[in-house]
Amino acid sequence: MAVHKLILDDAFDEVLYTLIAIHCRLEDYRLAYLLNKHLGITLSRKPSDLDFKNGHTSYSIYEWEDEKQLITWSLVSNICKTEELQQSNYTSLFDSQEKITKTFQLLPEYKTVNYFLKIDSEFSFSKEKYILDSILKIPQIATAYSVDSIQLKSKDNLIFN
């Protein structure tokens, strides 16, 4: 009797997507508007933000589902700033608490990136270059570049559903 052996690769589990890092000082709604205008897409704010660490950090997210091409576009903030009250070490006439601002990143290995544009489809090199060139034509954006998603350490943070 013949023995049949099945070899399953991890390639089936991996979702293909294009990830673009965006550096700019714009508010999230303004960036979404400019991307919509220059790329011909329709990003809109999701009803709830991405929530990590039991509500301590949240990241704004805009999404558009292109039903014709079956592609989902997501714009997500990489930076979350929170304020915490900390007791001062010295005693004074007034009990004072200091406000400390802490900064968290969605992808800690890219600390200087302000936003990520995740496109749930793997484009050809020419299509990805066209999208990058269109983003770089926006005057308010300092720079944008593709991120190799294979080398990301915290790629689980990019699962939005």
C-alpha positions as protocol buffer text, in pm:
chain_id: "A"
residue {
  index: 1
  type: MET
  ca { x: 0 y: 0 z: 0 }
}
residue {
  index: 2
  type: ALA
  ca { x: 133 y: 346 z: -95 }
}
residue {
  index: 3
  type: VAL
  ca { x: 182 y: 613 z: 168 }
}
residue {
  index: 4
  type: HIS
  ca { x: 74 y: 964 z: 72 }
}
residue {
  index: 5
  type: LYS
  ca { x: 235 y: 1248 z: 252 }
}
residue {
  index: 6
  type: LEU
  ca { x: 95 y: 1603 z: 254 }
}
residue {
  index: 7
  type: ILE
  ca { x: 327 y: 1894 z: 318 }
}
residue {
  index: 8
  type: LEU
  ca { x: 156 y: 2211 z: 428 }
}
residue {
  index: 9
  type: ASP
  ca { x: 346 y: 2534 z: 396 }
}
residue {
  index: 10
  type: ASP
  ca { x: 289 y: 2838 z: 612 }
}
residue {
  index: 11
  type: ALA
  ca { x: 225 y: 3035 z: 291 }
}
residue {
  index: 12
  type: PHE
  ca { x: -143 y: 2952 z: 311 }
}
residue {
  index: 13
  type: ASP
  ca { x: -178 y: 3120 z: 649 }
}
residue {
  index: 14
  type: GLU
  ca { x: -9 y: 3443 z: 548 }
}
residue {
  index: 15
  type: VAL
  ca { x: -232 y: 3720 z: 422 }
}
residue {
  index: 16
  type: LEU
  ca { x: -83 y: 3925 z: 142 }
}
residue {
  index: 17
  type: TYR
  ca { x: -85 y: 4300 z: 186 }
}
residue {
  index: 18
  type: THR
  ca { x: 105 y: 4611 z: 91 }
}
residue {
  index: 19
  type: LEU
  ca { x: 218 y: 4838 z: 374 }
}
residue {
  index: 20
  type: ILE
  ca { x: 316 y: 5201 z: 320 }
}
residue {
  index: 21
  type: ALA
  ca { x: 469 y: 5417 z: 595 }
}
residue {
  index: 22
  type: ILE
  ca { x: 372 y: 5786 z: 589 }
}
residue {
  index: 23
  type: HIS
  ca { x: 558 y: 6068 z: 765 }
}
residue {
  index: 24
  type: CYS
  ca { x: 358 y: 6391 z: 808 }
}
residue {
  index: 25
  type: ARG
  ca { x: 227 y: 6629 z: 1074 }
}
residue {
  index: 26
  type: LEU
  ca { x: -136 y: 6623 z: 957 }
}
residue {
  index: 27
  type: GLU
  ca { x: -432 y: 6524 z: 1167 }
}
residue {
  index: 28
  type: ASP
  ca { x: -573 y: 6183 z: 1072 }
}
residue {
  index: 29
  type: TYR
  ca { x: -895 y: 6318 z: 917 }
}
residue {
  index: 30
  type: ARG
  ca { x: -701 y: 6565 z: 702 }
}
residue {
  index: 31
  type: LEU
  ca { x: -463 y: 6295 z: 576 }
}
residue {
  index: 32
  type: ALA
  ca { x: -758 y: 6066 z: 495 }
}
residue {
  index: 33
  type: TYR
  ca { x: -918 y: 6349 z: 295 }
}
residue {
  index: 34
  type: LEU
  ca { x: -599 y: 6413 z: 97 }
}
residue {
  index: 35
  type: LEU
  ca { x: -546 y: 6042 z: 27 }
}
residue {
  index: 36
  type: ASN
  ca { x: -906 y: 6013 z: -92 }
}
residue {
  index: 37
  type: LYS
  ca { x: -856 y: 6309 z: -323 }
}
residue {
  index: 38
  type: HIS
  ca { x: -522 y: 6201 z: -472 }
}
residue {
  index: 39
  type: LEU
  ca { x: -576 y: 5823 z: -489 }
}
residue {
  index: 40
  type: GLY
  ca { x: -943 y: 5819 z: -585 }
}
residue {
  index: 41
  type: ILE
  ca { x: -1046 y: 5613 z: -283 }
}
residue {
  index: 42
  type: THR
  ca { x: -1309 y: 5668 z: -13 }
}
residue {
  index: 43
  type: LEU
  ca { x: -1153 y: 5619 z: 330 }
}
residue {
  index: 44
  type: SER
  ca { x: -1395 y: 5680 z: 617 }
}
residue {
  index: 45
  type: ARG
  ca { x: -1349 y: 5665 z: 994 }
}
residue {
  index: 46
  type: LYS
  ca { x: -1445 y: 5338 z: 1158 }
}
residue {
  index: 47
  type: PRO
  ca { x: -1693 y: 5366 z: 1447 }
}
residue {
  index: 48
  type: SER
  ca { x: -1436 y: 5243 z: 1699 }
}
residue {
  index: 49
  type: ASP
  ca { x: -1060 y: 5288 z: 1718 }
}
residue {
  index: 50
  type: LEU
  ca { x: -807 y: 5006 z: 1744 }
}
residue {
  index: 51
  type: ASP
  ca { x: -785 y: 4927 z: 2113 }
}
residue {
  index: 52
  type: PHE
  ca { x: -477 y: 4769 z: 2272 }
}
residue {
  index: 53
  type: LYS
  ca { x: -366 y: 4704 z: 2629 }
}
residue {
  index: 54
  type: ASN
  ca { x: -722 y: 4696 z: 2770 }
}
residue {
  index: 55
  type: GLY
  ca { x: -817 y: 5045 z: 2665 }
}
residue {
  index: 56
  type: HIS
  ca { x: -491 y: 5216 z: 2763 }
}
residue {
  index: 57
  type: THR
  ca { x: -394 y: 5282 z: 2401 }
}
residue {
  index: 58
  type: SER
  ca { x: -611 y: 5344 z: 2098 }
}
residue {
  index: 59
  type: TYR
  ca { x: -522 y: 5420 z: 1739 }
}
residue {
  index: 60
  type: SER
  ca { x: -749 y: 5593 z: 1489 }
}
residue {
  index: 61
  type: ILE
  ca { x: -838 y: 5389 z: 1183 }
}
residue {
  index: 62
  type: TYR
  ca { x: -997 y: 5476 z: 849 }
}
residue {
  index: 63
  type: GLU
  ca { x: -1111 y: 5205 z: 610 }
}
residue {
  index: 64
  type: TRP
  ca { x: -1250 y: 5159 z: 259 }
}
residue {
  index: 65
  type: GLU
  ca { x: -1359 y: 4833 z: 97 }
}
residue {
  index: 66
  type: ASP
  ca { x: -1326 y: 4837 z: -280 }
}
residue {
  index: 67
  type: GLU
  ca { x: -1598 y: 4589 z: -375 }
}
residue {
  index: 68
  type: LYS
  ca { x: -1509 y: 4589 z: -746 }
}
residue {
  index: 69
  type: GLN
  ca { x: -1149 y: 4475 z: -695 }
}
residue {
  index: 70
  type: LEU
  ca { x: -1206 y: 4307 z: -355 }
}
residue {
  index: 71
  type: ILE
  ca { x: -939 y: 4518 z: -185 }
}
residue {
  index: 72
  type: THR
  ca { x: -953 y: 4672 z: 163 }
}
residue {
  index: 73
  type: TRP
  ca { x: -763 y: 4996 z: 225 }
}
residue {
  index: 74
  type: SER
  ca { x: -684 y: 5092 z: 587 }
}
residue {
  index: 75
  type: LEU
  ca { x: -519 y: 5408 z: 718 }
}
residue {
  index: 76
  type: VAL
  ca { x: -409 y: 5368 z: 1078 }
}
residue {
  index: 77
  type: SER
  ca { x: -225 y: 5598 z: 1316 }
}
residue {
  index: 78
  type: ASN
  ca { x: 104 y: 5466 z: 1448 }
}
residue {
  index: 79
  type: ILE
  ca { x: 127 y: 5699 z: 1748 }
}
residue {
  index: 80
  type: CYS
  ca { x: -89 y: 5708 z: 2060 }
}
residue {
  index: 81
  type: LYS
  ca { x: -23 y: 5960 z: 2335 }
}
residue {
  index: 82
  type: THR
  ca { x: -177 y: 5914 z: 2678 }
}
residue {
  index: 83
  type: GLU
  ca { x: -163 y: 6125 z: 2993 }
}
residue {
  index: 84
  type: GLU
  ca { x: -119 y: 5967 z: 3333 }
}
residue {
  index: 85
  type: LEU
  ca { x: -118 y: 6125 z: 3675 }
}
residue {
  index: 86
  type: GLN
  ca { x: 186 y: 6055 z: 3886 }
}
residue {
  index: 87
  type: GLN
  ca { x: 232 y: 6141 z: 4251 }
}
residue {
  index: 88
  type: SER
  ca { x: 526 y: 6368 z: 4317 }
}
residue {
  index: 89
  type: ASN
  ca { x: 803 y: 6237 z: 4540 }
}
residue {
  index: 90
  type: TYR
  ca { x: 821 y: 6543 z: 4757 }
}
residue {
  index: 91
  type: THR
  ca { x: 569 y: 6672 z: 5006 }
}
residue {
  index: 92
  type: SER
  ca { x: 435 y: 7021 z: 4973 }
}
residue {
  index: 93
  type: LEU
  ca { x: 161 y: 7240 z: 5102 }
}
residue {
  index: 94
  type: PHE
  ca { x: -56 y: 7127 z: 4815 }
}
residue {
  index: 95
  type: ASP
  ca { x: -82 y: 6766 z: 4706 }
}
residue {
  index: 96
  type: SER
  ca { x: 25 y: 6797 z: 4350 }
}
residue {
  index: 97
  type: GLN
  ca { x: 9 y: 6534 z: 4085 }
}
residue {
  index: 98
  type: GLU
  ca { x: 217 y: 6561 z: 3774 }
}
residue {
  index: 99
  type: LYS
  ca { x: 76 y: 6481 z: 3434 }
}
residue {
  index: 100
  type: ILE
  ca { x: 309 y: 6261 z: 3237 }
}
residue {
  index: 101
  type: THR
  ca { x: 257 y: 6206 z: 2867 }
}
residue {
  index: 102
  type: LYS
  ca { x: 350 y: 5860 z: 2742 }
}
residue {
  index: 103
  type: THR
  ca { x: 385 y: 5774 z: 2376 }
}
residue {
  index: 104
  type: PHE
  ca { x: 307 y: 5429 z: 2235 }
}
residue {
  index: 105
  type: GLN
  ca { x: 352 y: 5299 z: 1878 }
}
residue {
  index: 106
  type: LEU
  ca { x: 141 y: 5046 z: 1692 }
}
residue {
  index: 107
  type: LEU
  ca { x: 460 y: 4914 z: 1529 }
}
residue {
  index: 108
  type: PRO
  ca { x: 742 y: 4992 z: 1776 }
}
residue {
  index: 109
  type: GLU
  ca { x: 1014 y: 4918 z: 1523 }
}
residue {
  index: 110
  type: TYR
  ca { x: 896 y: 5225 z: 1326 }
}
residue {
  index: 111
  type: LYS
  ca { x: 890 y: 5490 z: 1599 }
}
residue {
  index: 112
  type: THR
  ca { x: 910 y: 5792 z: 1367 }
}
residue {
  index: 113
  type: VAL
  ca { x: 628 y: 5689 z: 1130 }
}
residue {
  index: 114
  type: ASN
  ca { x: 303 y: 5879 z: 1184 }
}
residue {
  index: 115
  type: TYR
  ca { x: 63 y: 5665 z: 978 }
}
residue {
  index: 116
  type: PHE
  ca { x: 48 y: 5336 z: 792 }
}
residue {
  index: 117
  type: LEU
  ca { x: -157 y: 5269 z: 481 }
}
residue {
  index: 118
  type: LYS
  ca { x: -233 y: 4898 z: 464 }
}
residue {
  index: 119
  type: ILE
  ca { x: -375 y: 4762 z: 139 }
}
residue {
  index: 120
  type: ASP
  ca { x: -503 y: 4404 z: 169 }
}
residue {
  index: 121
  type: SER
  ca { x: -378 y: 4291 z: -168 }
}
residue {
  index: 122
  type: GLU
  ca { x: -35 y: 4236 z: -311 }
}
residue {
  index: 123
  type: PHE
  ca { x: 15 y: 4473 z: -601 }
}
residue {
  index: 124
  type: SER
  ca { x: 265 y: 4448 z: -880 }
}
residue {
  index: 125
  type: PHE
  ca { x: 574 y: 4664 z: -840 }
}
residue {
  index: 126
  type: SER
  ca { x: 448 y: 4917 z: -1096 }
}
residue {
  index: 127
  type: LYS
  ca { x: 109 y: 4959 z: -922 }
}
residue {
  index: 128
  type: GLU
  ca { x: 276 y: 4999 z: -580 }
}
residue {
  index: 129
  type: LYS
  ca { x: 515 y: 5257 z: -728 }
}
residue {
  index: 130
  type: TYR
  ca { x: 220 y: 5446 z: -879 }
}
residue {
  index: 131
  type: ILE
  ca { x: 46 y: 5459 z: -537 }
}
residue {
  index: 132
  type: LEU
  ca { x: 369 y: 5575 z: -367 }
}
residue {
  index: 133
  type: ASP
  ca { x: 428 y: 5843 z: -631 }
}
residue {
  index: 134
  type: SER
  ca { x: 70 y: 5967 z: -589 }
}
residue {
  index: 135
  type: ILE
  ca { x: 115 y: 5990 z: -211 }
}
residue {
  index: 136
  type: LEU
  ca { x: 448 y: 6172 z: -246 }
}
residue {
  index: 137
  type: LYS
  ca { x: 283 y: 6435 z: -469 }
}
residue {
  index: 138
  type: ILE
  ca { x: 80 y: 6552 z: -169 }
}
residue {
  index: 139
  type: PRO
  ca { x: 270 y: 6862 z: -46 }
}
residue {
  index: 140
  type: GLN
  ca { x: 188 y: 6810 z: 324 }
}
residue {
  index: 141
  type: ILE
  ca { x: 352 y: 6465 z: 333 }
}
residue {
  index: 142
  type: ALA
  ca { x: 722 y: 6470 z: 422 }
}
residue {
  index: 143
  type: THR
  ca { x: 795 y: 6119 z: 292 }
}
residue {
  index: 144
  type: ALA
  ca { x: 637 y: 5781 z: 228 }
}
residue {
  index: 145
  type: TYR
  ca { x: 788 y: 5441 z: 153 }
}
residue {
  index: 146
  type: SER
  ca { x: 701 y: 5073 z: 134 }
}
residue {
  index: 147
  type: VAL
  ca { x: 759 y: 4854 z: 437 }
}
residue {
  index: 148
  type: ASP
  ca { x: 865 y: 4491 z: 401 }
}
residue {
  index: 149
  type: SER
  ca { x: 597 y: 4312 z: 604 }
}
residue {
  index: 150
  type: ILE
  ca { x: 800 y: 3989 z: 624 }
}
residue {
  index: 151
  type: GLN
  ca { x: 1060 y: 4152 z: 850 }
}
residue {
  index: 152
  type: LEU
  ca { x: 807 y: 4307 z: 1093 }
}
residue {
  index: 153
  type: LYS
  ca { x: 832 y: 4182 z: 1450 }
}
residue {
  index: 154
  type: SER
  ca { x: 490 y: 4310 z: 1558 }
}
residue {
  index: 155
  type: LYS
  ca { x: 288 y: 4219 z: 1248 }
}
residue {
  index: 156
  type: ASP
  ca { x: 5 y: 4086 z: 1470 }
}
residue {
  index: 157
  type: ASN
  ca { x: -84 y: 4450 z: 1546 }
}
residue {
  index: 158
  type: LEU
  ca { x: -184 y: 4488 z: 1180 }
}
residue {
  index: 159
  type: ILE
  ca { x: -476 y: 4248 z: 1212 }
}
residue {
  index: 160
  type: PHE
  ca { x: -769 y: 4488 z: 1222 }
}
residue {
  index: 161
  type: ASN
  ca { x: -1073 y: 4259 z: 1200 }
}
